Amino acid sequence: MPSPPWITARNALFLVPIILGGLISPLCAQEGDQPPPPEQPQDQPAEQDPPAPDEPDEAPAQAPTTPAQLGAIVEDAEADAQARLDAAHALIRRGALRESLVIVNAILGRTTGQSSGARVILEAMGDEPVVPGELWAPVALLPVADDASLRVLVATAAGSFRTRDAAALLVEWGERDPDPKVQRAARAALTRLSGRDLPPEPGVWDDWLAAQGTVDGLAWLRGLIQGLASRTDALSARLSAAERQLVETNRRLHLALPAEERSALLASLLVDPIPRLRTLGFDLVDRELASSVQLDESVGLAGIELLDNDDPGVRQRAALLVVRLAPERGAQAIIERLRRETDAGVAEALLRGVARWPGENCDSEVLRWALTNGPTSDAALDAAWSLQRSGMLTDEQARSALLDELRKRETGEMNASPLRLLSALGAQSDRARISALLDSGDAGVRRRAAEAIIADPESLDAIITAAQRDAGLYDLASRALGMHRRSAQGLAQLIALTPPTPEAGASAIDAMGALLSPSELLEATSRLDDPALRERLLARLLTEPKDPGLSEALIALAQARLDLGRAGDALAALDHIANTETPPPPPTQPLLDAKTTALLALGRVDEASELGGSPDAWLRGLELSIGAPHAPRVHEELTTRFAGALSDAQAARLSALRQLLTPAEPKPDPKPEPEPDPSDTGP
């Protein structure tokens, strides 16, 4: 199978410096500069101690390393074909060494049959980017005249020598060899040697060779470099076009797949060695996540694999992807990579993962990046706050160093996490610095400051004062009151604040009321003028178990419902008092009065008469009955029951209510005028 075009382009790029080195050496030699003597082989196996006499020698055989060992494998027709080829490659790469040169010459000088070592050597030469020039002589002397298959191997090998002699042989065979296979092999080798892709026309390669000069001099060197550079540019253009087409094909394939089948494709794109396809994978994953598509575990695992990529940009995107997808082992992988990461951008992304998954023994790594400048420091402080909040910032040295670093910074320039960390690690003086930000003209700064000190009881009043000026801090003030002042005073302070919306205020007040005992709730609601708010706060007590102060609070609930004209609901609240204990407690006068009023408002006068309610309870019942059919009877029963027993104030109140009971004199209907008589035509 032919190599992909990008592999060829890459090899062509690597060949330029190799060719330069291979061609300059003989040029220097021609000018009188002798090349350095060949290095002595350094790969002789070290002498080893013989095994003990009483122990069997079970040590595995060492891999062949000496030229003699490699040559023996190459010539062993019974050996594995790949092993023979690997040994041939090793020999060729040492071809400039005398011992290797002698062995290669010997192998090429023996038989050239189908299983011969010579053919293995030639095949390996054809695979090498550059073959040492010292090996050309034995190749050129091979008896190939009557063996076209051997000439094909020699032609392919000649393409790796990059010398004028090799090119001359290839031009001769490519133009004039009688066998078409040899011609094709020679022309392919010429293209590889020269970098030129000439048309298959007679004489074109002869003309090219004539134009390159007659020796392996500078003209030959320039010609090779120009050809290889041109071919590299052409291959690069082909590679770019192929990659663009491949990207577009995969993009269309992604759109054609059902959503549930896309994860496998995305995972394969992410780990693809072609950068453009990998970038496409990242972009498509971002698009899927933006569309709330669920991706399976394979995509997250691909992201973990890319955390070890050599490219910092790839590692950074991979870290962000792992943090978003949260695959299994994601937290562990993030922390492990952070310990050895040196790139600031990648570390910032990894620190986001630590902020999401705080883990143990991260203190030193977080501290290392917190002491730097820029976004990485901010990400490290976010992670440090996450560790502190989770109880995992345990290293006292790290805590002290972080506090020192935070104290050096301007509090007004900190974001939320550093401010919270300073408040948590610091002293009251540090929290006072943060509290001063509540007077800032920047609403965002004020909010960050309140969030940072919300857990500090001594900062509560400062937060409440700030919330009186800024409704945007209402939710934080309500949270702070619920944390530090669960009392009638705290509820009163919350009610006094202006919420950003009525709904937000009602929700916060209800939440605060749920934190208070019945006695505290009764105290707090007794100061409210709004019966609807009183009723809402007290109504939750209907689901509470028996508690000190519950009866009084339920009577207050009944009174609030009476104020709202809901006598039936008031009576239900009063009945709840008796239902919370067995046997029911003896009724108190406030309970009797509230029940009397509710019964009178409902027109159940006989039941009210049996309770013994006070005159005020009856007057309140009459007031609530005004306009109802039973109001006259309530009035009659009241005046009869309490004749001569009312105080002056009560008598005055009864007189005023009696005025409301007196019906107005009905006006007579106007007398209708007689209809005119149609027959009456007048005088």
Phi and psi in degrees as a GROMACS rama.xvg file:
@    title "Ramachandran Plot"
@    xaxis  label "Phi"
@    yaxis  label "Psi"
@TYPE xy
-67.1614  152.774  PRO-2
-69.8684  149.746  SER-3
-60.8725  154.862  PRO-4
-61.652  -33.0774  PRO-5
-70.5018  -28.7371  TRP-6
-65.1496  -42.6016  ILE-7
-61.8309  -42.603  THR-8
-63.0311  -40.868  ALA-9
-65.5483  -43.0446  ARG-10
-62.3327  -38.0501  ASN-11
-63.5011  -38.3259  ALA-12
-64.3294  -41.0233  LEU-13
-70.6703  -24.157  PHE-14
-73.3472  -25.9138  LEU-15
-57.8575  -54.0926  VAL-16
-64.9005  -29.9205  PRO-17
-67.2029  -42.6313  ILE-18
-65.1803  -41.5006  ILE-19
-55.8362  -47.8533  LEU-20
-64.1674  -39.8867  GLY-21
-69.8253  -31.057  GLY-22
-90.0963  -30.1653  LEU-23
-70.7583  -33.6798  ILE-24
-57.8926  -50.6097  SER-25
-66.089  -30.1308  PRO-26
-63.9103  -44.0093  LEU-27
-62.5365  -36.9338  CYS-28
-65.0599  -36.2761  ALA-29
-66.4752  -28.0888  GLN-30
-87.4356  2.90903  GLU-31
105.795  -9.50282  GLY-32
-85.142  117.091  ASP-33
-79.3601  136.266  GLN-34
-68.1291  156.808  PRO-35
-63.4608  150.337  PRO-36
-61.9339  148.413  PRO-37
-62.941  143.741  PRO-38
-69.7  146.583  GLU-39
-74.2295  145.828  GLN-40
-58.402  133.753  PRO-41
-108.829  9.44313  GLN-42
-106.281  23.4324  ASP-43
-69.4475  137.545  GLN-44
-64.9623  139.262  PRO-45
-69.3996  145.748  ALA-46
-66.8839  140.573  GLU-47
-120.967  149.823  GLN-48
-67.028  139.114  ASP-49
-67.8567  151.856  PRO-50
-64.5859  155.513  PRO-51
-61.5479  146.327  ALA-52
-60.101  -34.4113  PRO-53
-91.2421  8.71228  ASP-54
-121.609  135.171  GLU-55
-68.4896  144.127  PRO-56
-83.4749  96.8586  ASP-57
-109.14  11.9933  GLU-58
-66.531  138.994  ALA-59
-66.3628  148.696  PRO-60
-65.8662  139.446  ALA-61
-74.2787  149.568  GLN-62
-66.2262  142.326  ALA-63
-63.5659  133.932  PRO-64
-130.302  -28.4185  THR-65
-79.7448  152.516  THR-66
-53.841  -37.4795  PRO-67
-64.7027  -43.9876  ALA-68
-63.1294  -43.7232  GLN-69
-63.3669  -42.0958  LEU-70
-62.6672  -36.882  GLY-71
-63.5263  -39.7108  ALA-72
-67.6694  -41.6797  ILE-73
-59.2357  -38.3184  VAL-74
-89.0653  -1.28667  GLU-75
-84.0875  101.618  ASP-76
-65.5483  -19.1099  ALA-77
-89.0518  -9.48698  GLU-78
-74.2399  164.506  ALA-79
-62.2928  138.077  ASP-80
-61.1624  -41.1664  ALA-81
-69.1191  -37.0918  GLN-82
-63.3493  -40.5974  ALA-83
-63.4241  -42.5615  ARG-84
-66.2487  -40.3814  LEU-85
-63.463  -40.7777  ASP-86
-64.9534  -38.2037  ALA-87
-63.7128  -42.2308  ALA-88
-59.3769  -44.176  HIS-89
-62.7762  -39.5961  ALA-90
-65.1516  -44.9639  LEU-91
-63.2974  -39.0046  ILE-92
-68.5702  -15.2006  ARG-93
-107.868  22.1848  ARG-94
-62.049  -21.5959  GLY-95
-78.5814  -13.2438  ALA-96
-82.9466  141.441  LEU-97
-58.4597  -46.207  ARG-98
-63.3102  -42.58  GLU-99
-66.3444  -41.152  SER-100
-60.8687  -41.2054  LEU-101
-63.3855  -42.741  VAL-102
-69.3267  -41.8941  ILE-103
-63.5835  -42.4881  VAL-104
-57.845  -42.3006  ASN-105
-65.5825  -41.93  ALA-106
-65.7268  -43.4687  ILE-107
-69.6069  -22.861  LEU-108
-84.241  -8.23829  GLY-109
-90.5931  -157.281  ARG-110
-62.4759  151.839  THR-111
-119.568  29.3561  THR-112
-65.3839  178.017  GLY-113
-59.6344  -34.9557  GLN-114
-102.443  15.4209  SER-115
-74.2943  158.273  SER-116
-67.8066  -27.9131  GLY-117
-60.1605  -43.8164  ALA-118
-66.1873  -35.6554  ARG-119
-64.2322  -42.2651  VAL-120
-61.2782  -45.3618  ILE-121
-63.1357  -41.6462  LEU-122
-61.8549  -42.1406  GLU-123
-65.9607  -38.7084  ALA-124
-59.3387  -41.1751  MET-125
-64.4404  -23.3689  GLY-126
-86.61  -17.6272  ASP-127
-79.6952  143.661  GLU-128
-65.8194  -41.1909  PRO-129
-142.643  133.878  VAL-130
-108.147  135.925  VAL-131
-53.5829  136.821  PRO-132
-61.8832  -24.3527  GLY-133
-61.4154  -18.813  GLU-134
-92.1012  -0.678578  LEU-135
-70.319  -37.3162  TRP-136
-57.0917  -51.0188  ALA-137
-65.4944  -28.1032  PRO-138
-69.2638  -43.7545  VAL-139
-65.7655  -23.1744  ALA-140
-90.7939  1.38562  LEU-141
-64.0846  141.24  LEU-142
-79.5092  92.8461  PRO-143
-112.226  -1.21522  VAL-144
-57.6641  -38.8497  ALA-145
-102.812  11.4755  ASP-146
-132.97  96.573  ASP-147
-64.138  -36.9299  ALA-148
-64.8078  -34.6941  SER-149
-70.8829  -36.8593  LEU-150
-63.9492  -35.3557  ARG-151
-60.6031  -44.3026  VAL-152
-64.8726  -42.1784  LEU-153
-64.515  -41.1836  VAL-154
-62.5211  -44.2392  ALA-155
-63.1665  -42.0756  THR-156
-65.4537  -36.8608  ALA-157
-61.513  -28.7967  ALA-158
-64.6355  -12.5436  GLY-159
-97.8347  -2.28104  SER-160
-87.4257  -29.8479  PHE-161
61.2804  29.8094  ARG-162
-115.718  163.094  THR-163
-68.6929  -34.473  ARG-164
-61.9339  -44.1582  ASP-165
-64.347  -40.6071  ALA-166
-64.4291  -39.2413  ALA-167
-62.3371  -42.2068  ALA-168
-62.1556  -42.8166  LEU-169
-66.7404  -38.339  LEU-170
-63.3683  -42.7619  VAL-171
-59.9474  -48.8957  GLU-172
-70.2468  -38.5379  TRP-173
-67.9456  -28.9809  GLY-174
-92.696  -33.7941  GLU-175
-131.373  1.59706  ARG-176
-67.0082  139.321  ASP-177
-72.3007  -18.4861  PRO-178
-95.8915  123.371  ASP-179
-60.5529  -32.834  PRO-180
-65.2606  -39.8026  LYS-181
-66.6904  -41.6691  VAL-182
-58.6622  -45.5693  GLN-183
-64.2147  -42.9422  ARG-184
-63.4081  -39.8474  ALA-185
-67.1409  -42.9041  ALA-186
-66.3088  -38.7044  ARG-187
-63.1314  -38.8687  ALA-188
-68.592  -37.5543  ALA-189
-62.5403  -42.3521  LEU-190
-60.2617  -41.4443  THR-191
-69.6976  -40.1977  ARG-192
-68.954  -41.9032  LEU-193
-97.0104  -23.2105  SER-194
82.3021  0.162543  GLY-195
-95.1328  138.192  ARG-196
-114.935  80.82  ASP-197
-87.804  154.105  LEU-198
-68.4582  151.614  PRO-199
-78.5945  63.3239  PRO-200
-116.572  148.608  GLU-201
-60.236  136.663  PRO-202
87.5999  -12.605  GLY-203
-67.2481  -38.9063  VAL-204
-76.1897  -30.2937  TRP-205
-60.7335  -44.6678  ASP-206
-63.9279  -40.9248  ASP-207
-62.1701  -45.3676  TRP-208
-64.6517  -38.7241  LEU-209
-64.3979  -32.3804  ALA-210
-76.4344  -11.4701  ALA-211
-90.7186  -1.48433  GLN-212
97.4616  174.814  GLY-213
-103.723  -10.6595  THR-214
-133.507  171.362  VAL-215
-79.4554  62.8625  ASP-216
-102.028  -158.393  GLY-217
-66.3588  -34.8798  LEU-218
-62.8807  -42.8309  ALA-219
-62.1213  -43.0949  TRP-220
-62.9529  -44.0817  LEU-221
-63.7583  -40.6943  ARG-222
-61.9661  -43.5756  GLY-223
-63.0442  -44.1513  LEU-224
-62.5284  -44.4033  ILE-225
-61.551  -44.0821  GLN-226
-64.439  -45.265  GLY-227
-66.6513  -37.1346  LEU-228
-64.6498  -43.2037  ALA-229
-63.2969  -42.6771  SER-230
-66.9755  -37.4378  ARG-231
-61.9606  -42.8814  THR-232
-62.2807  -43.0856  ASP-233
-64.0358  -44.1472  ALA-234
-65.872  -35.9052  LEU-235
-63.7826  -41.2645  SER-236
-63.8277  -42.3472  ALA-237
-64.0524  -40.1699  ARG-238
-61.5216  -44.7317  LEU-239
-62.8519  -43.0214  SER-240
-64.5384  -42.1493  ALA-241
-63.7371  -40.8659  ALA-242
-65.8775  -39.9945  GLU-243
-61.5579  -42.7645  ARG-244
-65.1473  -39.0354  GLN-245
-65.46  -40.6132  LEU-246
-62.4887  -45.9502  VAL-247
-65.2876  -38.175  GLU-248
-62.6925  -44.8221  THR-249
-68.695  -31.8318  ASN-250
-64.3722  -43.7702  ARG-251
-66.8002  -39.3202  ARG-252
-61.3047  -40.3918  LEU-253
-60.7701  -43.4347  HIS-254
-67.8706  -31.4666  LEU-255
-77.0497  -22.1341  ALA-256
-78.3954  146.156  LEU-257
-61.8919  152.367  PRO-258
-55.4551  -37.6506  ALA-259
-74.2369  -10.5425  GLU-260
-107.549  5.88122  GLU-261
-83.955  -22.2026  ARG-262
-60.6228  -41.5046  SER-263
-61.712  -42.8806  ALA-264
-63.8034  -44.2876  LEU-265
-62.7171  -41.5787  LEU-266
-62.7613  -41.0664  ALA-267
-67.6881  -35.505  SER-268
-66.8686  -39.0905  LEU-269
-62.3031  -37.1924  LEU-270
-96.8887  7.48054  VAL-271
-67.9801  138.558  ASP-272
-70.7018  -16.7081  PRO-273
-78.3888  119.315  ILE-274
-56.5747  -38.7662  PRO-275
-64.7268  -38.9063  ARG-276
-68.52  -37.9073  LEU-277
-64.2049  -42.0833  ARG-278
-63.029  -41.4968  THR-279
-58.3185  -41.8274  LEU-280
-59.041  -45.8137  GLY-281
-60.995  -44.7498  PHE-282
-63.8138  -41.608  ASP-283
-69.2924  -35.6265  LEU-284
-63.5394  -43.2013  VAL-285
-59.2672  -39.9898  ASP-286
-66.6175  -41.7012  ARG-287
-63.3444  -43.0386  GLU-288
-67.4916  -35.8863  LEU-289
-65.1492  -26.3809  ALA-290
-92.5963  9.95851  SER-291
62.0304  30.6488  SER-292
-81.7135  135.254  VAL-293
-82.1891  123.016  GLN-294
-103.465  145.574  LEU-295
-84.0209  179.818  ASP-296
-61.8453  -25.5476  GLU-297
-62.2049  -33.7815  SER-298
-68.8857  -43.9338  VAL-299
-63.6291  -38.5786  GLY-300
-67.3384  -34.5202  LEU-301
-63.7612  -38.9023  ALA-302
-61.7189  -40.8897  GLY-303
-62.109  -41.3029  ILE-304
-60.537  -37.1872  GLU-305
-75.6067  -8.37649  LEU-306
-64.5486  -16.0734  LEU-307
-101.579  8.53485  ASP-308
-65.5379  149.884  ASN-309
-70.6972  -24.9704  ASP-310
-84.8336  119.648  ASP-311
-59.7843  -34.483  PRO-312
-63.1019  -38.9705  GLY-313
-67.8201  -43.2853  VAL-314
-61.6448  -38.4442  ARG-315
-64.698  -47.9696  GLN-316
-64.4098  -36.0362  ARG-317
-64.7457  -41.3731  ALA-318
-63.7281  -43.8344  ALA-319
-62.5236  -37.5834  LEU-320
-66.4484  -43.3638  LEU-321
-63.2679  -39.9346  VAL-322
-63.768  -38.0881  VAL-323
-72.5566  -41.2442  ARG-324
-85.9988  -23.851  LEU-325
50.6856  57.2797  ALA-326
-72.7651  167.452  PRO-327
-61.0464  138.592  GLU-328
72.1364  5.2369  ARG-329
-63.5423  -45.2414  GLY-330
-62.5967  -44.6955  ALA-331
-63.3092  -42.2255  GLN-332
-64.437  -39.9758  ALA-333
-61.7697  -46.8132  ILE-334
-67.6901  -40.0925  ILE-335
-62.853  -43.0078  GLU-336
-70.0016  -33.5626  ARG-337
-62.0822  -34.5585  LEU-338
-64.6049  -24.4221  ARG-339
-117.947  5.36569  ARG-340
-77.0871  139.506  GLU-341
-118.123  -15.5342  THR-342
-85.5506  130.7  ASP-343
-65.5114  -41.0532  ALA-344
-63.5635  -41.4417  GLY-345
-67.4563  -42.0451  VAL-346
-61.0181  -38.208  ALA-347
-59.5868  -44.6431  GLU-348
-65.3475  -40.7834  ALA-349
-65.7021  -36.143  LEU-350
-66.4619  -28.7325  LEU-351
-61.9586  -36.7092  ARG-352
-66.1707  -39.2779  GLY-353
-64.5412  -37.9882  VAL-354
-62.9562  -32.6018  ALA-355
-80.1949  -40.6802  ARG-356
-121.143  75.2364  TRP-357
-60.8096  131.602  PRO-358
-127.338  167.979  GLY-359
-76.8319  155.648  GLU-360
62.5467  31.5593  ASN-361
-102.409  -1.04844  CYS-362
-56.553  -48.191  ASP-363
-67.0933  -39.5526  SER-364
-67.921  -42.2751  GLU-365
-62.5502  -42.8406  VAL-366
-62.2291  -40.995  LEU-367
-56.5699  -44.3353  ARG-368
-82.4191  -24.0833  TRP-369
-67.1971  -27.1107  ALA-370
-84.7589  1.9004  LEU-371
-90.722  178.908  THR-372
-107.979  156.028  ASN-373
97.2853  -166.571  GLY-374
-59.4736  -32.0385  PRO-375
-64.1833  -37.4184  THR-376
-64.0362  -43.1241  SER-377
-62.4059  -42.6154  ASP-378
-63.607  -36.9709  ALA-379
-66.4331  -38.8768  ALA-380
-69.8564  -34.4714  LEU-381
-60.6788  -43.8636  ASP-382
-65.4387  -38.9839  ALA-383
-63.2765  -39.7377  ALA-384
-64.2713  -39.4887  TRP-385
-62.7328  -40.9824  SER-386
-63.3239  -42.6157  LEU-387
-63.2323  -45.2003  GLN-388
-64.4158  -30.1578  ARG-389
-91.0117  2.05114  SER-390
75.2555  21.2401  GLY-391
-108.711  0.54273  MET-392
-90.7582  79.7134  LEU-393
-103.796  -15.658  THR-394
-73.3238  112.494  ASP-395
-63.4523  -35.6678  GLU-396
-64.6871  -41.2324  GLN-397
-66.9087  -41.0263  ALA-398
-60.4481  -44.6931  ARG-399
-65.7784  -41.2602  SER-400
-66.8883  -39.0042  ALA-401
-64.0263  -42.0551  LEU-402
-63.4522  -41.3958  LEU-403
-61.1372  -41.9332  ASP-404
-64.9611  -43.1773  GLU-405
-65.3909  -36.4588  LEU-406
-67.8413  -20.4582  ARG-407
-78.2925  -14.8889  LYS-408
-95.34  155.557  ARG-409
-76.0096  124.535  GLU-410
-62.9414  -33.2474  THR-411
-67.9659  -16.2852  GLY-412
-100.118  -1.67348  GLU-413
-82.5279  149.176  MET-414
-87.2457  -170.304  ASN-415
-63.5634  -46.9586  ALA-416
-63.6885  -47.2864  SER-417
-60.3146  -37.5966  PRO-418
-64.2111  -43.2391  LEU-419
-64.7465  -38.6306  ARG-420
-66.7831  -41.4163  LEU-421
-61.6348  -41.075  LEU-422
-65.5882  -39.4311  SER-423
-74.2757  -40.0005  ALA-424
-87.4688  -24.0822  LEU-425
-87.9794  -173.353  GLY-426
-97.859  -178.61  ALA-427
-63.3497  -29.4147  GLN-428
-65.3099  -34.0025  SER-429
-68.5808  -39.6855  ASP-430
-69.4116  -29.5261  ARG-431
-65.7339  -37.2948  ALA-432
-61.4124  -41.0236  ARG-433
-69.2349  -40.8786  ILE-434
-59.4916  -32.3547  SER-435
-62.9283  -23.2604  ALA-436
-70.5913  -12.3681  LEU-437
-66.3455  -15.2457  LEU-438
-95.5461  6.26219  ASP-439
-65.322  151.766  SER-440
-79.6735  -5.34777  GLY-441
-98.9741  118.321  ASP-442
-61.345  -36.2496  ALA-443
-65.1335  -40.4769  GLY-444
-64.1392  -42.6944  VAL-445
-60.6452  -41.7913  ARG-446
-68.6851  -42.3627  ARG-447
-61.2283  -38.6341  ARG-448
-64.848  -44.7919  ALA-449
-63.6354  -39.8232  ALA-450
-63.4255  -35.3434  GLU-451
-70.4168  -34.5496  ALA-452
-107.157  10.2159  ILE-453
-62.3501  -27.488  ILE-454
-83.9266  -3.19524  ALA-455
-94.1707  115.365  ASP-456
-60.5853  -33.3076  PRO-457
-72.1205  -12.8386  GLU-458
-97.4641  2.03531  SER-459
-60.1144  -49.9592  LEU-460
-63.9138  -34.2612  ASP-461
-64.7609  -37.9447  ALA-462
-67.6907  -41.4006  ILE-463
-63.3269  -43.2274  ILE-464
-61.5265  -42.3936  THR-465
-64.9743  -37.2976  ALA-466
-68.7712  -25.4924  ALA-467
-65.5766  -27.7404  GLN-468
-95.0227  -23.3374  ARG-469
-133.146  105.706  ASP-470
-64.3262  -17.7445  ALA-471
-67.5077  -14.6356  GLY-472
-99.0935  7.00103  LEU-473
-58.7351  -45.2666  TYR-474
-64.7406  -36.2668  ASP-475
-70.6249  -37.6734  LEU-476
-64.8633  -40.6444  ALA-477
-65.4814  -39.026  SER-478
-64.6297  -42.8024  ARG-479
-63.8753  -40.5336  ALA-480
-64.3734  -40.4927  LEU-481
-66.2323  -27.2616  GLY-482
-81.3714  -38.8008  MET-483
-118.007  -14.2663  HIS-484
-142.809  69.5206  ARG-485
-85.8546  83.0102  ARG-486
-156.151  174.336  SER-487
-60.4647  -37.2866  ALA-488
-63.2847  -44.0971  GLN-489
-62.2954  -41.6439  GLY-490
-65.5881  -39.6164  LEU-491
-63.5415  -40.509  ALA-492
-65.7075  -37.2479  GLN-493
-66.5378  -43.1808  LEU-494
-63.0109  -30.8033  ILE-495
-74.3477  -18.209  ALA-496
-77.978  153.493  LEU-497
-94.7038  116.477  THR-498
-78.1673  159.571  PRO-499
-66.919  -30.8401  PRO-500
-143.106  153.56  THR-501
-57.291  -37.7272  PRO-502
-64.5874  -41.6212  GLU-503
-64.4337  -40.0527  ALA-504
-64.3865  -46.0056  GLY-505
-61.4682  -42.907  ALA-506
-63.6441  -44.5527  SER-507
-65.9196  -41.8247  ALA-508
-65.677  -42.3363  ILE-509
-62.5103  -41.7977  ASP-510
-63.892  -40.176  ALA-511
-68.0328  -41.4611  MET-512
-61.4579  -33.6639  GLY-513
-67.7009  -16.9525  ALA-514
-86.6985  -11.1473  LEU-515
-95.9809  152.634  LEU-516
-76.2869  163.418  SER-517
-54.8716  -40.2555  PRO-518
-65.3122  -44.2985  SER-519
-65.4803  -37.9023  GLU-520
-66.8854  -39.1577  LEU-521
-63.0658  -43.0995  LEU-522
-62.7899  -42.7905  GLU-523
-67.5154  -42.9876  ALA-524
-75.888  -20.5232  THR-525
-65.1119  -17.4696  SER-526
-93.7063  -2.38184  ARG-527
-91.1727  138.27  LEU-528
-91.4503  -12.0369  ASP-529
-92.1143  106.237  ASP-530
-63.9429  -31.7923  PRO-531
-64.991  -41.3544  ALA-532
-68.6418  -40.033  LEU-533
-59.815  -47.0199  ARG-534
-61.5128  -41.6604  GLU-535
-65.6158  -40.3273  ARG-536
-70.3121  -37.6854  LEU-537
-82.5598  -20.3972  LEU-538
-63.3428  -28.6291  ALA-539
-64.1531  -18.6196  ARG-540
-68.1236  -15.3212  LEU-541
-66.1734  -18.3373  LEU-542
-104.836  3.46117  THR-543
-87.2708  148.17  GLU-544
-71.8969  171.963  PRO-545
-57.6322  131.866  LYS-546
-149.832  147.944  ASP-547
-55.9115  131.645  PRO-548
88.454  -2.37439  GLY-549
-65.938  -41.8233  LEU-550
-62.0594  -46.1299  SER-551
-62.2208  -40.5525  GLU-552
-66.95  -36.5749  ALA-553
-69.9391  -33.4224  LEU-554
-64.5772  -40.3105  ILE-555
-63.7068  -36.1147  ALA-556
-63.1739  -43.2205  LEU-557
-62.2393  -41.1346  ALA-558
-63.6015  -40.0833  GLN-559
-63.4662  -38.1191  ALA-560
-70.7121  -33.7482  ARG-561
-64.7298  -38.2735  LEU-562
-63.6314  -28.2645  ASP-563
-88.5292  1.34918  LEU-564
77.7917  24.2468  GLY-565
-113.156  70.1786  ARG-566
-64.9016  -38.119  ALA-567
-62.1158  -43.9358  GLY-568
-66.6536  -32.7148  ASP-569
-64.4477  -42.6096  ALA-570
-64.515  -36.0243  LEU-571
-64.5107  -39.5488  ALA-572
-64.2877  -38.8348  ALA-573
-69.7842  -37.4463  LEU-574
-64.4647  -28.8657  ASP-575
-63.5186  -28.2309  HIS-576
-62.3637  -46.7671  ILE-577
-68.7609  -26.0103  ALA-578
-83.1023  -9.70195  ASN-579
-86.1987  -13.1152  THR-580
-133.917  146.912  GLU-581
-129.732  119.324  THR-582
-73.7289  161.777  PRO-583
-62.0993  146.138  PRO-584
-72.2491  156.968  PRO-585
-62.7853  138.329  PRO-586
-68.7529  142.711  PRO-587
-94.0199  165.812  THR-588
-62.5173  -42.4504  GLN-589
-58.9573  -36.2671  PRO-590
-67.7759  -43.1337  LEU-591
-63.3635  -41.2481  LEU-592
-64.864  -44.4335  ASP-593
-64.1363  -40.1899  ALA-594
-68.5612  -38.594  LYS-595
-59.2416  -46.0431  THR-596
-61.5355  -43.9832  THR-597
-63.6439  -42.2134  ALA-598
-65.4069  -41.9496  LEU-599
-63.2995  -40.7388  LEU-600
-63.6387  -27.5634  ALA-601
-87.5457  -4.51574  LEU-602
84.2633  12.0846  GLY-603
-94.4777  69.5409  ARG-604
-67.1687  -41.3522  VAL-605
-61.8191  -43.2246  ASP-606
-65.1584  -37.7213  GLU-607
-65.9737  -34.8365  ALA-608
-65.0199  -24.6536  SER-609
-82.4544  -12.044  GLU-610
-86.8088  -24.2746  LEU-611
75.9576  41.6468  GLY-612
-72.3083  159.608  GLY-613
-75.532  165.298  SER-614
-56.5876  -37.9309  PRO-615
-63.548  -36.973  ASP-616
-64.0725  -39.893  ALA-617
-69.2993  -41.4419  TRP-618
-62.0308  -39.9031  LEU-619
-65.9662  -38.0258  ARG-620
-65.0834  -39.4885  GLY-621
-64.3782  -41.2193  LEU-622
-60.2767  -41.598  GLU-623
-74.1854  -14.8153  LEU-624
-93.8561  -8.08318  SER-625
-53.9861  129.311  ILE-626
92.0009  -10.5226  GLY-627
-92.6601  155.281  ALA-628
-61.6825  -26.9777  PRO-629
-89.4648  3.50899  HIS-630
-60.559  -43.7442  ALA-631
-59.5149  -37.4887  PRO-632
-68.5793  -39.8632  ARG-633
-60.173  -41.2921  VAL-634
-63.36  -43.6198  HIS-635
-64.7186  -44.0881  GLU-636
-66.6696  -38.271  GLU-637
-63.8207  -47.3312  LEU-638
-67.2472  -32.6048  THR-639
-71.4326  -45.6639  THR-640
-67.1827  -39.1438  ARG-641
-114.459  28.4145  PHE-642
-59.8601  122.52  ALA-643
76.4383  1.56289  GLY-644
-108.679  0.623253  ALA-645
-86.742  142.277  LEU-646
-73.1945  169.687  SER-647
-59.256  -41.6466  ASP-648
-66.3521  -40.9781  ALA-649
-66.6313  -38.818  GLN-650
-64.6389  -40.1557  ALA-651
-64.4869  -39.1492  ALA-652
-65.305  -40.1833  ARG-653
-63.4405  -39.463  LEU-654
-63.5525  -40.9957  SER-655
-65.9133  -39.9436  ALA-656
-68.0862  -33.5319  LEU-657
-63.6512  -34.4653  ARG-658
-62.7442  -34.0246  GLN-659
-73.6871  -22.6558  LEU-660
-80.611  -29.0146  LEU-661
-67.1383  117.378  THR-662
-71.888  145.151  PRO-663
-69.8547  145.649  ALA-664
-61.8704  127.079  GLU-665
-71.0021  135.587  PRO-666
-78.5354  136.867  LYS-667
-66.1782  145.741  PRO-668
-63.9679  138.049  ASP-669
-60.9434  139.19  PRO-670
-71.3074  126.974  LYS-671
-70.1699  140.179  PRO-672
-74.5506  144.595  GLU-673
-65.703  142.603  PRO-674
-71.1734  143.822  GLU-675
-66.6226  144.142  PRO-676
-81.9384  122.265  ASP-677
-63.7824  -25.397  PRO-678
-81.9993  -10.4864  SER-679
-83.2857  111.712  ASP-680
-98.8621  1.83497  THR-681
88.6829  173.683  GLY-682
